[in-house]
Amino acid sequence: MQNTNSEQLHSEHETWLNELTLWHNELMFYDRMLLRLAAMDVPKSDTDQMEEFKSRFDTLQEKFSTMRTAIENHERSLHNGGSSESHADAHNTSRENIHLFEKEFKALKNDFFVFSDKE
């Protein structure tokens, strides 16, 4: 039973790491798109909004790194044994963080699409 649970946690970690990689790549695309928009002659209000998007992109990049590290550390902890209760708590925290991140990322994408579509 314990082995099956560890395998399920490992599988979920792999899924999360793959999603983080995809989201990271997608965010890098939006960041490059923002740079192209910034190179255009745009009103000051758009420039201010672009700076806000850049800040939000950078914040998400930091969150990517933090979440990836937490997931990798949890994965190592699983391999090293330890309390299954602490593993479950850490895993549930990671699951919640991934969910919150995905929600934030989707909102940012939507905001950026609306902004870039008006250009």
Phi and psi in radians as a Rosetta constraint file:
Dihedral C 1 N 2 CA 2 C 2 CIRCULARHARMONIC -1.053 0.35
Dihedral N 2 CA 2 C 2 N 3 CIRCULARHARMONIC -0.729 0.35
Dihedral C 2 N 3 CA 3 C 3 CIRCULARHARMONIC -1.117 0.35
Dihedral N 3 CA 3 C 3 N 4 CIRCULARHARMONIC -0.727 0.35
Dihedral C 3 N 4 CA 4 C 4 CIRCULARHARMONIC -1.085 0.35
Dihedral N 4 CA 4 C 4 N 5 CIRCULARHARMONIC -0.748 0.35
Dihedral C 4 N 5 CA 5 C 5 CIRCULARHARMONIC -1.089 0.35
Dihedral N 5 CA 5 C 5 N 6 CIRCULARHARMONIC -0.758 0.35
Dihedral C 5 N 6 CA 6 C 6 CIRCULARHARMONIC -1.086 0.35
Dihedral N 6 CA 6 C 6 N 7 CIRCULARHARMONIC -0.688 0.35
Dihedral C 6 N 7 CA 7 C 7 CIRCULARHARMONIC -1.143 0.35
Dihedral N 7 CA 7 C 7 N 8 CIRCULARHARMONIC -0.672 0.35
Dihedral C 7 N 8 CA 8 C 8 CIRCULARHARMONIC -1.153 0.35
Dihedral N 8 CA 8 C 8 N 9 CIRCULARHARMONIC -0.734 0.35
Dihedral C 8 N 9 CA 9 C 9 CIRCULARHARMONIC -1.111 0.35
Dihedral N 9 CA 9 C 9 N 10 CIRCULARHARMONIC -0.763 0.35
Dihedral C 9 N 10 CA 10 C 10 CIRCULARHARMONIC -1.049 0.35
Dihedral N 10 CA 10 C 10 N 11 CIRCULARHARMONIC -0.764 0.35
Dihedral C 10 N 11 CA 11 C 11 CIRCULARHARMONIC -1.083 0.35
Dihedral N 11 CA 11 C 11 N 12 CIRCULARHARMONIC -0.746 0.35
Dihedral C 11 N 12 CA 12 C 12 CIRCULARHARMONIC -1.150 0.35
Dihedral N 12 CA 12 C 12 N 13 CIRCULARHARMONIC -0.666 0.35
Dihedral C 12 N 13 CA 13 C 13 CIRCULARHARMONIC -1.038 0.35
Dihedral N 13 CA 13 C 13 N 14 CIRCULARHARMONIC -0.795 0.35
Dihedral C 13 N 14 CA 14 C 14 CIRCULARHARMONIC -1.052 0.35
Dihedral N 14 CA 14 C 14 N 15 CIRCULARHARMONIC -0.747 0.35
Dihedral C 14 N 15 CA 15 C 15 CIRCULARHARMONIC -1.062 0.35
Dihedral N 15 CA 15 C 15 N 16 CIRCULARHARMONIC -0.816 0.35
Dihedral C 15 N 16 CA 16 C 16 CIRCULARHARMONIC -1.084 0.35
Dihedral N 16 CA 16 C 16 N 17 CIRCULARHARMONIC -0.766 0.35
Dihedral C 16 N 17 CA 17 C 17 CIRCULARHARMONIC -1.112 0.35
Dihedral N 17 CA 17 C 17 N 18 CIRCULARHARMONIC -0.667 0.35
Dihedral C 17 N 18 CA 18 C 18 CIRCULARHARMONIC -1.145 0.35
Dihedral N 18 CA 18 C 18 N 19 CIRCULARHARMONIC -0.743 0.35
Dihedral C 18 N 19 CA 19 C 19 CIRCULARHARMONIC -1.099 0.35
Dihedral N 19 CA 19 C 19 N 20 CIRCULARHARMONIC -0.747 0.35
Dihedral C 19 N 20 CA 20 C 20 CIRCULARHARMONIC -1.051 0.35
Dihedral N 20 CA 20 C 20 N 21 CIRCULARHARMONIC -0.705 0.35
Dihedral C 20 N 21 CA 21 C 21 CIRCULARHARMONIC -1.104 0.35
Dihedral N 21 CA 21 C 21 N 22 CIRCULARHARMONIC -0.785 0.35
Dihedral C 21 N 22 CA 22 C 22 CIRCULARHARMONIC -1.102 0.35
Dihedral N 22 CA 22 C 22 N 23 CIRCULARHARMONIC -0.783 0.35
Dihedral C 22 N 23 CA 23 C 23 CIRCULARHARMONIC -1.110 0.35
Dihedral N 23 CA 23 C 23 N 24 CIRCULARHARMONIC -0.699 0.35
Dihedral C 23 N 24 CA 24 C 24 CIRCULARHARMONIC -1.060 0.35
Dihedral N 24 CA 24 C 24 N 25 CIRCULARHARMONIC -0.833 0.35
Dihedral C 24 N 25 CA 25 C 25 CIRCULARHARMONIC -1.085 0.35
Dihedral N 25 CA 25 C 25 N 26 CIRCULARHARMONIC -0.707 0.35
Dihedral C 25 N 26 CA 26 C 26 CIRCULARHARMONIC -1.135 0.35
Dihedral N 26 CA 26 C 26 N 27 CIRCULARHARMONIC -0.733 0.35
Dihedral C 26 N 27 CA 27 C 27 CIRCULARHARMONIC -1.136 0.35
Dihedral N 27 CA 27 C 27 N 28 CIRCULARHARMONIC -0.645 0.35
Dihedral C 27 N 28 CA 28 C 28 CIRCULARHARMONIC -1.097 0.35
Dihedral N 28 CA 28 C 28 N 29 CIRCULARHARMONIC -0.658 0.35
Dihedral C 28 N 29 CA 29 C 29 CIRCULARHARMONIC -1.078 0.35
Dihedral N 29 CA 29 C 29 N 30 CIRCULARHARMONIC -0.816 0.35
Dihedral C 29 N 30 CA 30 C 30 CIRCULARHARMONIC -1.117 0.35
Dihedral N 30 CA 30 C 30 N 31 CIRCULARHARMONIC -0.629 0.35
Dihedral C 30 N 31 CA 31 C 31 CIRCULARHARMONIC -1.107 0.35
Dihedral N 31 CA 31 C 31 N 32 CIRCULARHARMONIC -0.751 0.35
Dihedral C 31 N 32 CA 32 C 32 CIRCULARHARMONIC -1.156 0.35
Dihedral N 32 CA 32 C 32 N 33 CIRCULARHARMONIC -0.656 0.35
Dihedral C 32 N 33 CA 33 C 33 CIRCULARHARMONIC -1.107 0.35
Dihedral N 33 CA 33 C 33 N 34 CIRCULARHARMONIC -0.702 0.35
Dihedral C 33 N 34 CA 34 C 34 CIRCULARHARMONIC -1.087 0.35
Dihedral N 34 CA 34 C 34 N 35 CIRCULARHARMONIC -0.715 0.35
Dihedral C 34 N 35 CA 35 C 35 CIRCULARHARMONIC -1.079 0.35
Dihedral N 35 CA 35 C 35 N 36 CIRCULARHARMONIC -0.699 0.35
Dihedral C 35 N 36 CA 36 C 36 CIRCULARHARMONIC -1.134 0.35
Dihedral N 36 CA 36 C 36 N 37 CIRCULARHARMONIC -0.709 0.35
Dihedral C 36 N 37 CA 37 C 37 CIRCULARHARMONIC -1.130 0.35
Dihedral N 37 CA 37 C 37 N 38 CIRCULARHARMONIC -0.682 0.35
Dihedral C 37 N 38 CA 38 C 38 CIRCULARHARMONIC -1.151 0.35
Dihedral N 38 CA 38 C 38 N 39 CIRCULARHARMONIC -0.458 0.35
Dihedral C 38 N 39 CA 39 C 39 CIRCULARHARMONIC -1.322 0.35
Dihedral N 39 CA 39 C 39 N 40 CIRCULARHARMONIC -0.233 0.35
Dihedral C 39 N 40 CA 40 C 40 CIRCULARHARMONIC -1.452 0.35
Dihedral N 40 CA 40 C 40 N 41 CIRCULARHARMONIC 2.821 0.35
Dihedral C 40 N 41 CA 41 C 41 CIRCULARHARMONIC -1.404 0.35
Dihedral N 41 CA 41 C 41 N 42 CIRCULARHARMONIC 1.837 0.35
Dihedral C 41 N 42 CA 42 C 42 CIRCULARHARMONIC -2.196 0.35
Dihedral N 42 CA 42 C 42 N 43 CIRCULARHARMONIC 2.711 0.35
Dihedral C 42 N 43 CA 43 C 43 CIRCULARHARMONIC -1.099 0.35
Dihedral N 43 CA 43 C 43 N 44 CIRCULARHARMONIC 2.744 0.35
Dihedral C 43 N 44 CA 44 C 44 CIRCULARHARMONIC -0.977 0.35
Dihedral N 44 CA 44 C 44 N 45 CIRCULARHARMONIC -0.695 0.35
Dihedral C 44 N 45 CA 45 C 45 CIRCULARHARMONIC -1.077 0.35
Dihedral N 45 CA 45 C 45 N 46 CIRCULARHARMONIC -0.645 0.35
Dihedral C 45 N 46 CA 46 C 46 CIRCULARHARMONIC -1.224 0.35
Dihedral N 46 CA 46 C 46 N 47 CIRCULARHARMONIC -0.661 0.35
Dihedral C 46 N 47 CA 47 C 47 CIRCULARHARMONIC -1.070 0.35
Dihedral N 47 CA 47 C 47 N 48 CIRCULARHARMONIC -0.757 0.35
Dihedral C 47 N 48 CA 48 C 48 CIRCULARHARMONIC -1.070 0.35
Dihedral N 48 CA 48 C 48 N 49 CIRCULARHARMONIC -0.730 0.35
Dihedral C 48 N 49 CA 49 C 49 CIRCULARHARMONIC -1.176 0.35
Dihedral N 49 CA 49 C 49 N 50 CIRCULARHARMONIC -0.634 0.35
Dihedral C 49 N 50 CA 50 C 50 CIRCULARHARMONIC -1.128 0.35
Dihedral N 50 CA 50 C 50 N 51 CIRCULARHARMONIC -0.673 0.35
Dihedral C 50 N 51 CA 51 C 51 CIRCULARHARMONIC -1.121 0.35
Dihedral N 51 CA 51 C 51 N 52 CIRCULARHARMONIC -0.665 0.35
Dihedral C 51 N 52 CA 52 C 52 CIRCULARHARMONIC -1.121 0.35
Dihedral N 52 CA 52 C 52 N 53 CIRCULARHARMONIC -0.763 0.35
Dihedral C 52 N 53 CA 53 C 53 CIRCULARHARMONIC -1.073 0.35
Dihedral N 53 CA 53 C 53 N 54 CIRCULARHARMONIC -0.744 0.35
Dihedral C 53 N 54 CA 54 C 54 CIRCULARHARMONIC -1.035 0.35
Dihedral N 54 CA 54 C 54 N 55 CIRCULARHARMONIC -0.744 0.35
Dihedral C 54 N 55 CA 55 C 55 CIRCULARHARMONIC -1.106 0.35
Dihedral N 55 CA 55 C 55 N 56 CIRCULARHARMONIC -0.759 0.35
Dihedral C 55 N 56 CA 56 C 56 CIRCULARHARMONIC -1.138 0.35
Dihedral N 56 CA 56 C 56 N 57 CIRCULARHARMONIC -0.695 0.35
Dihedral C 56 N 57 CA 57 C 57 CIRCULARHARMONIC -1.064 0.35
Dihedral N 57 CA 57 C 57 N 58 CIRCULARHARMONIC -0.804 0.35
Dihedral C 57 N 58 CA 58 C 58 CIRCULARHARMONIC -1.094 0.35
Dihedral N 58 CA 58 C 58 N 59 CIRCULARHARMONIC -0.704 0.35
Dihedral C 58 N 59 CA 59 C 59 CIRCULARHARMONIC -1.068 0.35
Dihedral N 59 CA 59 C 59 N 60 CIRCULARHARMONIC -0.752 0.35
Dihedral C 59 N 60 CA 60 C 60 CIRCULARHARMONIC -1.160 0.35
Dihedral N 60 CA 60 C 60 N 61 CIRCULARHARMONIC -0.622 0.35
Dihedral C 60 N 61 CA 61 C 61 CIRCULARHARMONIC -1.067 0.35
Dihedral N 61 CA 61 C 61 N 62 CIRCULARHARMONIC -0.709 0.35
Dihedral C 61 N 62 CA 62 C 62 CIRCULARHARMONIC -1.122 0.35
Dihedral N 62 CA 62 C 62 N 63 CIRCULARHARMONIC -0.706 0.35
Dihedral C 62 N 63 CA 63 C 63 CIRCULARHARMONIC -1.141 0.35
Dihedral N 63 CA 63 C 63 N 64 CIRCULARHARMONIC -0.649 0.35
Dihedral C 63 N 64 CA 64 C 64 CIRCULARHARMONIC -0.948 0.35
Dihedral N 64 CA 64 C 64 N 65 CIRCULARHARMONIC -0.905 0.35
Dihedral C 64 N 65 CA 65 C 65 CIRCULARHARMONIC -1.062 0.35
Dihedral N 65 CA 65 C 65 N 66 CIRCULARHARMONIC -0.782 0.35
Dihedral C 65 N 66 CA 66 C 66 CIRCULARHARMONIC -1.104 0.35
Dihedral N 66 CA 66 C 66 N 67 CIRCULARHARMONIC -0.782 0.35
Dihedral C 66 N 67 CA 67 C 67 CIRCULARHARMONIC -1.179 0.35
Dihedral N 67 CA 67 C 67 N 68 CIRCULARHARMONIC -0.741 0.35
Dihedral C 67 N 68 CA 68 C 68 CIRCULARHARMONIC -1.026 0.35
Dihedral N 68 CA 68 C 68 N 69 CIRCULARHARMONIC -0.799 0.35
Dihedral C 68 N 69 CA 69 C 69 CIRCULARHARMONIC -1.083 0.35
Dihedral N 69 CA 69 C 69 N 70 CIRCULARHARMONIC -0.765 0.35
Dihedral C 69 N 70 CA 70 C 70 CIRCULARHARMONIC -1.087 0.35
Dihedral N 70 CA 70 C 70 N 71 CIRCULARHARMONIC -0.744 0.35
Dihedral C 70 N 71 CA 71 C 71 CIRCULARHARMONIC -1.159 0.35
Dihedral N 71 CA 71 C 71 N 72 CIRCULARHARMONIC -0.769 0.35
Dihedral C 71 N 72 CA 72 C 72 CIRCULARHARMONIC -1.125 0.35
Dihedral N 72 CA 72 C 72 N 73 CIRCULARHARMONIC -0.699 0.35
Dihedral C 72 N 73 CA 73 C 73 CIRCULARHARMONIC -1.127 0.35
Dihedral N 73 CA 73 C 73 N 74 CIRCULARHARMONIC -0.705 0.35
Dihedral C 73 N 74 CA 74 C 74 CIRCULARHARMONIC -1.134 0.35
Dihedral N 74 CA 74 C 74 N 75 CIRCULARHARMONIC -0.695 0.35
Dihedral C 74 N 75 CA 75 C 75 CIRCULARHARMONIC -1.074 0.35
Dihedral N 75 CA 75 C 75 N 76 CIRCULARHARMONIC -0.767 0.35
Dihedral C 75 N 76 CA 76 C 76 CIRCULARHARMONIC -1.101 0.35
Dihedral N 76 CA 76 C 76 N 77 CIRCULARHARMONIC -0.701 0.35
Dihedral C 76 N 77 CA 77 C 77 CIRCULARHARMONIC -1.087 0.35
Dihedral N 77 CA 77 C 77 N 78 CIRCULARHARMONIC -0.671 0.35
Dihedral C 77 N 78 CA 78 C 78 CIRCULARHARMONIC -1.062 0.35
Dihedral N 78 CA 78 C 78 N 79 CIRCULARHARMONIC -0.742 0.35
Dihedral C 78 N 79 CA 79 C 79 CIRCULARHARMONIC -1.186 0.35
Dihedral N 79 CA 79 C 79 N 80 CIRCULARHARMONIC -0.469 0.35
Dihedral C 79 N 80 CA 80 C 80 CIRCULARHARMONIC -1.574 0.35
Dihedral N 80 CA 80 C 80 N 81 CIRCULARHARMONIC 0.041 0.35
Dihedral C 80 N 81 CA 81 C 81 CIRCULARHARMONIC 1.472 0.35
Dihedral N 81 CA 81 C 81 N 82 CIRCULARHARMONIC -2.603 0.35
Dihedral C 81 N 82 CA 82 C 82 CIRCULARHARMONIC 1.823 0.35
Dihedral N 82 CA 82 C 82 N 83 CIRCULARHARMONIC -3.035 0.35
Dihedral C 82 N 83 CA 83 C 83 CIRCULARHARMONIC -1.261 0.35
Dihedral N 83 CA 83 C 83 N 84 CIRCULARHARMONIC 2.240 0.35
Dihedral C 83 N 84 CA 84 C 84 CIRCULARHARMONIC -1.214 0.35
Dihedral N 84 CA 84 C 84 N 85 CIRCULARHARMONIC -0.429 0.35
Dihedral C 84 N 85 CA 85 C 85 CIRCULARHARMONIC -1.186 0.35
Dihedral N 85 CA 85 C 85 N 86 CIRCULARHARMONIC -0.747 0.35
Dihedral C 85 N 86 CA 86 C 86 CIRCULARHARMONIC -1.184 0.35
Dihedral N 86 CA 86 C 86 N 87 CIRCULARHARMONIC -0.592 0.35
Dihedral C 86 N 87 CA 87 C 87 CIRCULARHARMONIC -1.118 0.35
Dihedral N 87 CA 87 C 87 N 88 CIRCULARHARMONIC -0.758 0.35
Dihedral C 87 N 88 CA 88 C 88 CIRCULARHARMONIC -1.123 0.35
Dihedral N 88 CA 88 C 88 N 89 CIRCULARHARMONIC -0.740 0.35
Dihedral C 88 N 89 CA 89 C 89 CIRCULARHARMONIC -1.097 0.35
Dihedral N 89 CA 89 C 89 N 90 CIRCULARHARMONIC -0.815 0.35
Dihedral C 89 N 90 CA 90 C 90 CIRCULARHARMONIC -1.112 0.35
Dihedral N 90 CA 90 C 90 N 91 CIRCULARHARMONIC -0.682 0.35
Dihedral C 90 N 91 CA 91 C 91 CIRCULARHARMONIC -1.173 0.35
Dihedral N 91 CA 91 C 91 N 92 CIRCULARHARMONIC -0.755 0.35
Dihedral C 91 N 92 CA 92 C 92 CIRCULARHARMONIC -1.112 0.35
Dihedral N 92 CA 92 C 92 N 93 CIRCULARHARMONIC -0.650 0.35
Dihedral C 92 N 93 CA 93 C 93 CIRCULARHARMONIC -1.111 0.35
Dihedral N 93 CA 93 C 93 N 94 CIRCULARHARMONIC -0.785 0.35
Dihedral C 93 N 94 CA 94 C 94 CIRCULARHARMONIC -1.080 0.35
Dihedral N 94 CA 94 C 94 N 95 CIRCULARHARMONIC -0.743 0.35
Dihedral C 94 N 95 CA 95 C 95 CIRCULARHARMONIC -1.051 0.35
Dihedral N 95 CA 95 C 95 N 96 CIRCULARHARMONIC -0.767 0.35
Dihedral C 95 N 96 CA 96 C 96 CIRCULARHARMONIC -1.159 0.35
Dihedral N 96 CA 96 C 96 N 97 CIRCULARHARMONIC -0.727 0.35
Dihedral C 96 N 97 CA 97 C 97 CIRCULARHARMONIC -1.090 0.35
Dihedral N 97 CA 97 C 97 N 98 CIRCULARHARMONIC -0.707 0.35
Dihedral C 97 N 98 CA 98 C 98 CIRCULARHARMONIC -1.095 0.35
Dihedral N 98 CA 98 C 98 N 99 CIRCULARHARMONIC -0.779 0.35
Dihedral C 98 N 99 CA 99 C 99 CIRCULARHARMONIC -1.075 0.35
Dihedral N 99 CA 99 C 99 N 100 CIRCULARHARMONIC -0.817 0.35
Dihedral C 99 N 100 CA 100 C 100 CIRCULARHARMONIC -1.118 0.35
Dihedral N 100 CA 100 C 100 N 101 CIRCULARHARMONIC -0.691 0.35
Dihedral C 100 N 101 CA 101 C 101 CIRCULARHARMONIC -1.108 0.35
Dihedral N 101 CA 101 C 101 N 102 CIRCULARHARMONIC -0.798 0.35
Dihedral C 101 N 102 CA 102 C 102 CIRCULARHARMONIC -1.029 0.35
Dihedral N 102 CA 102 C 102 N 103 CIRCULARHARMONIC -0.731 0.35
Dihedral C 102 N 103 CA 103 C 103 CIRCULARHARMONIC -1.092 0.35
Dihedral N 103 CA 103 C 103 N 104 CIRCULARHARMONIC -0.792 0.35
Dihedral C 103 N 104 CA 104 C 104 CIRCULARHARMONIC -1.117 0.35
Dihedral N 104 CA 104 C 104 N 105 CIRCULARHARMONIC -0.731 0.35
Dihedral C 104 N 105 CA 105 C 105 CIRCULARHARMONIC -1.119 0.35
Dihedral N 105 CA 105 C 105 N 106 CIRCULARHARMONIC -0.760 0.35
Dihedral C 105 N 106 CA 106 C 106 CIRCULARHARMONIC -1.116 0.35
Dihedral N 106 CA 106 C 106 N 107 CIRCULARHARMONIC -0.680 0.35
Dihedral C 106 N 107 CA 107 C 107 CIRCULARHARMONIC -1.129 0.35
Dihedral N 107 CA 107 C 107 N 108 CIRCULARHARMONIC -0.744 0.35
Dihedral C 107 N 108 CA 108 C 108 CIRCULARHARMONIC -1.105 0.35
Dihedral N 108 CA 108 C 108 N 109 CIRCULARHARMONIC -0.774 0.35
Dihedral C 108 N 109 CA 109 C 109 CIRCULARHARMONIC -1.016 0.35
Dihedral N 109 CA 109 C 109 N 110 CIRCULARHARMONIC -0.813 0.35
Dihedral C 109 N 110 CA 110 C 110 CIRCULARHARMONIC -1.055 0.35
Dihedral N 110 CA 110 C 110 N 111 CIRCULARHARMONIC -0.839 0.35
Dihedral C 110 N 111 CA 111 C 111 CIRCULARHARMONIC -1.018 0.35
Dihedral N 111 CA 111 C 111 N 112 CIRCULARHARMONIC -0.744 0.35
Dihedral C 111 N 112 CA 112 C 112 CIRCULARHARMONIC -1.203 0.35
Dihedral N 112 CA 112 C 112 N 113 CIRCULARHARMONIC -0.684 0.35
Dihedral C 112 N 113 CA 113 C 113 CIRCULARHARMONIC -1.074 0.35
Dihedral N 113 CA 113 C 113 N 114 CIRCULARHARMONIC -0.775 0.35
Dihedral C 113 N 114 CA 114 C 114 CIRCULARHARMONIC -1.065 0.35
Dihedral N 114 CA 114 C 114 N 115 CIRCULARHARMONIC -0.788 0.35
Dihedral C 114 N 115 CA 115 C 115 CIRCULARHARMONIC -1.131 0.35
Dihedral N 115 CA 115 C 115 N 116 CIRCULARHARMONIC -0.863 0.35
Dihedral C 115 N 116 CA 116 C 116 CIRCULARHARMONIC -1.233 0.35
Dihedral N 116 CA 116 C 116 N 117 CIRCULARHARMONIC -0.452 0.35
Dihedral C 116 N 117 CA 117 C 117 CIRCULARHARMONIC -1.234 0.35
Dihedral N 117 CA 117 C 117 N 118 CIRCULARHARMONIC -0.477 0.35
Dihedral C 117 N 118 CA 118 C 118 CIRCULARHARMONIC -1.352 0.35
Dihedral N 118 CA 118 C 118 N 119 CIRCULARHARMONIC -0.281 0.35
